[in-house]
């Protein structure tokens, strides 16, 4: 947001030399049309911001095999006069992004995802009713078509996220993983048929789930991870609060981390409504 008063006060505080530099940069930009100038102007208006992020903590449920999140005090007011924590966690902890590198050695790492591909229209696919009856349910091409019949074609640059109602289980790791006596997990996810449709017939930057994995819990082949991520698109897992956003019309901003070579990492997800 750039209100006229803000701009005026910012201009009054910069020196004449800085102003000259800014003008020179603007002149160069005007002479050589950039990708930014070529892109259509986008207006972003919103009334409220909804946080789609779970708190990351030592009790955060994790995919089997990952170590629990560790948070320890590293600098304390008593000893050091200020406060700082030391964090130790796997990239795939809590509400997080899977970058293409997670399943593709040639895919972009999290630090390489272009910023323009971390913001887009949010489409929420509601499968709560089915998931309540069948924890192994999948988002299907029919679910995408049903959404489009109601709200129109999935917008270009969209992020499409499954709401299975699973986020309400986040404080109970056993219910969140929902393992049977043989150790097989049972929670909803995407079908490969649906993600293939998005790859081949729509223009989408990312998908997401409110469960632990893009693939459903009982998956043994991780067909969605192995096809979606190598297509150059990213995924979000453990998304929170999807019941608080409309199925259509919000904009999602993904505050992704930027550590070198990352396969992903915890994010702050903000939906602008
Ligand atoms: Zn992940």
Boltz pocket constraint, residues with backbone or C-beta under 6 A from the ligand:
constraints:
  - pocket:
      binder: B
      contacts: [[A, 91], [A, 92], [A, 96], [A, 97], [A, 98], [A, 212], [A, 237], [A, 264]]
      max_distance: 6.0
